[in-house]
């Protein structure tokens, strides 16, 4: 598999792994935050909040347009910054902050994911199927690692621990954006 030897592709695979690693724990552990004070939300209200996920439908094409217009590196950096700011916003004990934070998490995550896959495929002249299969494998492995690791973080430090845990992994798409920007 020559694709795993290509250093120019490794960071894009890392974006797949860390992207879902960051995203999945937020949505998996959020209900535990929302059933407690100051929210005390019912299951029905928590379920309605998940409608923010619909934003993902629009983010792929929008991220592609931004990548074409401003460059893939800049778009990765922008998506990562939105994701990071949104994670911090989720720490604010306010319904508005939760909704804005979740919208931002969706916008940032789907931007990073879409641009990383697009750039990965642009850099390939062949082996697209293998590369995309490896990306998907790492993407879902990242989700598993994220949910598992964030579970330990939640047990130790609650919701703040989850956010701190996932926040650490923003370095991968941010660094990838800077590397890509330098190569443009």
Secondary structure, DSSP 8 states (H G I E B T S, - for coil): -GGGG-HHHHHHHHHHHHHHHHHHHHHHHHHHHHTSTTT---HHHHHHHGGGGGHHHHHHHHHHHHHHHH-HHHHHHHHHHHHHHHHHHTTSS-HHHHHHHHHHHHHHHHHHHHHHHHHHHHT-SS-HHHHHHHHHHHHHHHHHHHHHHHHHHHHHHHHHHHHHHHHTTHHHHHHHHHHHHHH-
